[in-house]
Amino acid sequence: MVAVPERKSLLRAVIGVVSLLASLIVIPIGFVLLISHAQGGNTARTLARPLGVLMAGGGLLAFGIAMLIWELSVRYDIRR
């Protein structure tokens, strides 16, 4: 099977950077919600929102890093 070289994509880089920047906004919001939860009531229902926001921030961070690694490996022809 013949390997087809991938092309550089500005869209991949932009999506990666935007995802990283969004995670830098979402993660502190999750920590603020978690701190406000610690000062208030301690029920599992109220804990779901801060943890969900933190998970979303972590997902954005991981996705952004993966997209940038993918784009840089294609751009500079770095293979395994």
N, C-alpha and C positions, 0 to 999 in steps of 0.2 A: 504494500500500500504506500502510495506517495504522500509524504507530509506536505501539507499546504501551509506556507508561512502566514502567520497572522499579521494583520495590519495595525499600525498605530491608530489609536482612537482618542481624540480629544474628549469625547463624551465620557469615556471610562474615567479619565483623569478628573474631569469636572464633577462627576457623580461621586467619586472617591473623596475629593476635597470637601464637597458640600456635606457629605455624610459625616466626615470627621468634625467639621465645624458644628453641625447639628448636635453631635454627641457631646461636644464641649458645652453646649447650652443645656441639653436635656439632663445630663448626669448631675450637675449642681442643683437643678430643680428637684431631682429625686432625693438628693441628700437633705435639702431643706424640708421637703415633705416628710422624710423619715425623722428628722429632728422634731418637727412639730407633732408628729405622731407619738414620739417618746414622751413628750410633755403632756399629751392629752390621754385619752382612753387607750387601753391596750386590748383591742379586740382584733380578731383575725380579719374581719371585714374591712376595718380601716387600715390595716397593714397591707392589704392587697394593692392599693393605689400607689404608695411609695415604691414598693418592690416592682410593680409593673413599669413604672417610669424608669427605675434604675435598670431593669432588664432591657427596656427599649433603648436606653442610652448605650448600654453595653453592646447590643446588637448593631446599632449604628456605628459604633467604634470599630467593631470587628469587620463589618461590611466595608467600611471606608478603607481600612488597612488592607484588606484583601484586594479591593479594586486597585489601589495604588501599587501594590506589589505586582499584580497581574499586568498593569499597564507598563510599569518600569521594566519588567522582565521581557515584554514584547518590544518595547522601544529600544532597549539596549541589547537585545538578542541574548539574554541570559537563559540558558536551559539547565536542566538538572544535571 
